[in-house]
């Protein structure tokens, strides 16, 4: 391997990512599941925000005070 390829910052970054995430299957699977869990939470909160914003005044939480004491 030529010295200029080994010293490349991109090559060092690729080696770091490979050695820290992809080298062991258990760490890779943990990363996949953690990423999926984080994505699910972020997606759910984003969709809830847009739903609440587009349906403001039409949901029970917005009109409950009119019907309860």
C-alpha positions in Angstrom: 0.0 0.0 0.0 1.5 3.4 -1.0 2.3 5.8 1.9 0.1 8.6 0.5 -3.0 6.4 0.6 -2.3 5.2 4.1 -1.9 8.8 5.4 -5.1 10.0 3.7 -7.6 11.6 6.2 -10.5 9.8 4.5 -8.7 6.5 4.8 -8.1 7.1 8.5 -11.8 8.0 9.0 -12.8 4.8 7.1 -10.6 2.7 9.3 -11.9 4.3 12.5 -15.5 3.7 11.4 -14.7 0.1 10.4 -12.8 -0.7 13.6 -15.4 1.0 15.9 -18.7 -0.1 14.3 -18.4 -2.8 11.6 -15.7 -5.1 12.9 -17.9 -6.8 15.5 -21.3 -8.0 14.6 -22.7 -7.3 18.1 -21.7 -3.7 18.0 -23.1 -3.3 14.5 -26.4 -4.7 15.5 -26.5 -2.5 18.6 -25.9 0.5 16.3 -28.7 -0.6 13.9 -31.2 -1.1 16.7 -30.2 2.1 18.5 -30.5 4.1 15.3 -33.9 2.6 14.5 -35.1 3.4 18.0 -33.9 7.0 17.8 -35.4 7.4 14.3 -38.7 6.1 15.5 -38.9 8.5 18.4 -37.9 11.5 16.2 -40.4 10.5 13.4 -43.2 10.0 15.9 -42.7 13.4 17.6 -42.4 15.2 14.2 -45.6 13.6 12.9 -47.4 14.4 16.1 -46.3 18.0 15.9 -47.6 18.4 12.3 -50.8 16.6 13.1 -51.5 18.8 16.1 -50.6 22.0 14.2 -52.9 21.1 11.2 -55.8 20.0 13.4 -55.7 22.8 16.0 -59.1 23.5 17.5 -60.6 20.2 16.2 -59.2 17.8 18.8 -60.6 16.9 22.2 -57.7 18.4 24.0 -58.5 21.8 22.4 -62.3 21.8 23.0 -62.4 19.8 26.3 -62.9 23.0 28.4 -66.2 23.7 26.6 -67.8 20.4 27.7 -66.3 19.7 31.1 -66.5 21.7 34.3 
